[in-house]
C-alpha cells in the first residue's frame, strides 16, 4: 500500500508539471497512471526480483518532470539546456562511464527535437516535459546499448548462512571509523585486541587450497605476509585514471569521509602524511582461535580512516575463497576473491571468474532478524597481485568498472 501512495504522489506532481492548462486534471491523470503502473509491476514481480524495468523507467521519468519544471522556472533555461542537464544527471546515476557520456548526448537530442518540433516558445511547463522525456529516452537507449545488468537482486530476506560469500557485518551507526572492530566486540562479545601483534589477514594460506591453487608453491615471503601481516609496513602509490577523478572527488567528499570508509588517497602527496596499518581482532569467549580480523588503515597524522576491512576465508566445493567485508551503515560491501598462482611464486586474488561465488555484493542487514537482502554488482572487478622481486615484496591492486580500469594501488611492502 505504501508503494502505491508514493506512486500516486509522484504521478500527481509529474502530471501537474507537464501540463500547460487544467493542471488539476493532469495531476489526477498522472496519479492514476503511476498507481496502475506500480500495481501491475508489483503483481507481476516474483520473489527475489526487483520491479520490472519498464515500471522503473516510467517512475524515473515522472520524478524528473517536477525537478525539470522547477529548474526551468528558476533559471529560464530552454529545452536544449534542460534536456542536456537531465540526461547528464540520468547518465551520472548510471555510474557506467559509457552511460555518463551517453546521458547528455541523448538529453541534448531530446531538447533539440522539442525545440525544432515547433515549440520554440518554451516555458517552465515545457521544461518539465523535456526533463521527463530526456530521462525516459536515455533509459531506453542505454537499455538497448548496454544489455548486461549493472546490479541484480541476488537474495531477499535470506539467512546469512545461505550466502557464504557475503560478510554479514554491518556498521550500526552512520560512521564506520577506526573503532569499528572495538564497537563490534561490544555487540557480539568475545575478547577484543587492538593492534594485535604478529597476526595475519588470513590464518593460513592452506585454507585457500583448491584445484587450481596449491599453497605449497607460494613463495615463503608472500605466505608470511598473508599469515603475519603485522610484521610488515606498506608504502602506497595510487594511480587514478583521469576520467574517474571528478566522480571520485564527489564520492569522497559526500560519501567516503562522512561515512568513514573507503577513503582511498587521491595522490602520492596524500600518502606522505603517513599511513598507519593495524589488525584488530576478536576471539570468541572460551576459545583461542581468532574469529574476526579487521585490517584497518588510516592516515597517521589524524587517524582518519582509509578503509576498514573484515577479512574471512571459507571453503566451498573443494575451493578456498577470501571474502573481505567493508562495513557501511546498516550494510556491508563484500569482495569475494578467488586465489590463484603466479608463475613467479606469487599469489593472485581476483574477482574475475566464471565460478558462482567470486564477485562483489552489497547487502542490507536486517537489524532484527539478521537476514540479508543482497545485490550482486557484476560491473565492478578487482585483482590483487602480491609477489617477491629482488628480495622485496610488491603488490598491485587493480580495479575496473564495466571493463574500464580506473585505479591501481602500487604497494612496496617492507618488514618492520
RABEL-V64662 format. One record per pair of residues at least 24 apart in sequence whose ideal C-beta (glycine too) atoms are under 8 Angstrom apart, sorted by the first residue. I is the first residue (numbers start at 1). GAP is how many residues later the second one is. Records with the same first field share a line. If there is no record, write none. Layout:
I->GAP, GAP
This chain:
3->35, 39
4->31, 34, 35
7->24, 27, 28, 30, 31, 52
8->26, 27
10->24, 49, 52, 53
11->24, 51
13->49, 52, 53
14->47, 48, 49, 51, 52, 114, 118
16->50
17->48, 49, 51, 52, 108, 111, 112, 115
18->47, 51, 107, 110, 111, 114
19->106
20->103, 105
30->32
33->25
34->24, 25, 28
47->109
48->105, 106, 107, 108
49->104
50->102, 103
53->90
56->83
57->79, 82, 83
58->78
60->30, 75, 76, 79
61->71, 72, 74, 75, 78
62->70
63->72
64->26, 67, 68, 70, 71
65->63, 64, 66, 67
66->62
67->64
68->59, 60, 61, 62, 63, 64, 66
69->55, 56, 58, 59, 62
70->54
71->56, 60
72->50, 51, 52, 54, 55, 56, 58, 59
73->51, 54
77->50
78->33, 37, 44
79->31, 32, 33, 35, 36, 40, 43, 47, 48, 51
80->28, 31, 32, 35
81->30
82->29, 44, 45, 48, 49, 52
83->24, 25, 26, 27, 28, 29, 31, 47, 48, 50, 51
84->24, 27, 50
85->46
86->44, 45, 48, 49
87->47, 48, 50, 51
90->44, 45, 48, 49
91->47, 51
92->155
94->48, 56
95->55, 284, 306
96->50, 54, 283, 305, 306
97->146, 147, 304, 305, 307
98->47, 48, 304
99->43, 47
100->147
102->36, 39, 40, 43
103->35
106->28, 31, 32, 35, 36
107->27, 30, 31
109->28
110->24, 27
148->230, 231
149->229
150->227, 228, 229
151->211, 224, 225, 226, 227, 228
152->223, 224, 226
153->220, 221, 222
154->207, 220, 221, 222
155->217, 218, 219
156->217
157->209, 212, 214, 215, 216
158->213, 214, 215, 216
159->211, 212, 213
160->210, 211, 212
163->198, 200, 209, 211
164->150, 152, 159, 193
165->149, 151, 156, 158, 169, 171, 192, 193, 194, 196
166->157, 159, 166, 168, 170, 195, 197, 206, 208
167->143, 145, 156, 157, 158, 165, 167
168->157, 164, 195, 197, 202, 204
169->123, 141, 156, 158, 163, 196
170->157, 158, 159, 160, 161, 162, 193, 195
171->88, 90, 156, 157, 158, 159, 160
172->158, 195
173->156
174->84, 85, 155
175->83, 84, 85, 154
176->83, 84, 85, 129, 132, 151, 152, 153
177->83, 128, 131
178->82, 118, 120, 125, 127, 130
180->114, 116, 128, 147
181->99, 100, 101, 111, 113, 115, 127, 129
182->98
184->98, 108, 110
185->97, 107
188->94, 104
189->95, 96
190->92, 93, 94, 95, 101, 102
191->91, 92, 93, 94
192->88, 89, 90
193->87, 88, 89, 90
194->84, 86
195->35, 83, 84, 85
196->34, 82, 83, 84, 85, 94
197->33
198->30, 32, 33
199->29, 30, 31, 80, 82, 91, 94
200->25, 26, 27, 28, 29, 30, 79, 93
201->25, 28, 78, 92, 94, 110
202->24, 25, 91, 109, 111, 120
203->24, 86, 87, 110
205->142
207->106, 108, 113
208->105, 112, 113, 114, 131
209->111
210->108, 109, 110, 129
211->107, 108
212->128, 129
213->106, 107, 126, 127, 128
214->127
217->124, 128
218->123, 127, 128, 129
219->125, 126, 127, 168, 169
221->167, 172
222->123, 124, 125, 164, 165, 166, 171
225->161, 168, 188
226->121, 160
229->48, 50, 66
230->47, 48, 49
231->184, 185
232->161, 181, 182, 183, 184
233->44, 180, 181, 182, 183
234->41, 43, 161, 177, 178, 179, 180
235->36, 40, 176, 177, 178, 179
236->29, 35, 39, 173, 174, 175
237->31, 34, 172, 173, 174
238->26, 27, 28, 29, 30, 33, 169, 170, 171, 172
239->168, 169, 170, 171
240->26, 27, 166, 167
241->163, 164, 165, 166
243->161, 163
244->157, 162, 163
257->47
259->69, 70
260->44, 45, 48
261->44, 46, 47, 65, 66, 67
262->45, 64, 71
263->41, 42, 43, 44
264->42, 43, 143, 145
265->41
270->29
273->26, 27, 28, 29
274->25, 26, 27
275->24, 25, 31
276->24, 27
316->41
319->36
321->36, 37
322->27
330->34, 35, 37
331->31, 32, 33, 34
332->30, 31, 33
333->27, 28, 29, 30
334->26, 27, 28, 29
335->25, 47
336->24, 25
337->45, 47
342->43, 45
344->43, 44, 45
345->42, 43
346->39, 40, 41, 42
347->38, 39, 40
348->35, 36, 37
349->34, 35
350->31, 32, 33, 34
351->29, 30, 31, 32
352->29, 31
386->27
